[in-house]
């Protein structure tokens, strides 16, 4: 008996979503190929360092801040430790805060000004354009030919400027981006899983794109811009929530190059609680969709190579993979429960599971081979084998939240730039429970994440009782765990009354 019209529609949507996931994963594997080929043909980048006996470029260091009372002092203290001549850099604290952070900033700026630093507090009372607006406004009073940018949660090393400014001797270089390092990655399971994903981006993805001559991105912080590049590309624009990705593409389409330094680490603090992570994910995924909508026509009308256009498109459309993840997850249950004849139709979907194996290799290289290991290879491998399935579950659990962000981005619904609060957690015994920036109420999205956890738990039960659906058992277990984990900690990490 043939499938009915409704099952056929469900299966068609399921297949299209699965194909998109597969294509995305295979493109990641190609970046891995570029990455490994680069390492095999010459290894790591030959690092340059500024000659301190020569006249050095003047650098403006911009520190965009909004309500970060727990980390703003730490940020300024670290910037003041730069081993770069005081007369060759200035610090601009772009503080739009509306709470006691602004007074802490004033006191800290006065302290370092008394020590001979060129440091200013630039305070706006409206937040027009959010971070992009602050950077744009701050540029008007900046004296530097180079502009370094650090978010509030970063602790750059003293030699940061020495290791980055020398690359601007090449007149084609417009941006130098460094690798993020994680000072609190072992704080909890949540921070370990975030580090796992970010380490892929800052090894295989960024270096792979460079090796494959594809378009890169400035990651919003821990990098240096040539001022001329910012102005030539049209300046900071606030029409997307990822102003960094937007300007990166506009600059490269103007012919400027981005240098990525995997070897230069910039320590930072990962979000330690679930709702902060979700706000960050919402901003990144929605902003990615907004930037894709804005820049894709320009990319395909440009003189870029076909490979650059394809990889650039997949890069900008990357957040859309969450839509496909959610669709395949939700539709897998009714497809599992269809008539027995549907088993034949479902069998060919095994082809797509090869993509999962392929992307596993990407994560293996990034998290086991690419970065210096603190412990033995065997320990690192076993840790990866345990954490990677959990990471996949968490990623699937975030798919509803991120799908909403992506859809809003494509339909043009505007929302505020919600910053991700940091709590100055640098040790295993740190705590955020009494932090004033914690979320205070449950969102409707969290409620539906709980319902999806129950939905997939029921699917697990049926997987035990329907023979042809056994391949879905592990899949539904991961989904139930992922949505349950997101739901539980979204509530657990709410601010106590």
Secondary structure, 3 states (H helix, E strand, C coil): CCCCHHHHHHHHHHHHHHHHHHHHHHHHHHHHHHHHHHHHCCCCCCCCCCCCCCCCCCEEEEEEECCCCCCHHHHHHHHCCCCCCHHHEEEEEEECCCCCHHHHHHHHHHHHHHCCCCEEEECCCCCCCHHHHHHHHHHCCCCCCEEEECCCCEECCCCHHHHHHHHHHCCCEEEEEEEEEECCCCCCHHHHHHHHHHHHHHHHHHHHHHHCCCCCCCCCCCEEEEHHHHHHCCCCCCCCCCHHHHHHHHHHHCCCEEEEEEEEEEEECCCCCHHHHHHHHHHHHHHHHHHHHHHHHHHHHCCCCHHHHHHHHHHHCHHHHHHHHHHHHHHHHHHHCCCCCHHHHHHCCHHHHHHHHHHHHHHHHHHHHHCCCCCCHHHHHHHHHHHHHHHHHHHHHCHHHHHHHHHHHHHCCCCCCCCCCCCCCCCCCCCCCCCCCCCCCCCHHHHHHHHHHHHHHHHHHHHHHCHHHCCHHHHHHHHHHHHHHHHHHHHHCCCCC
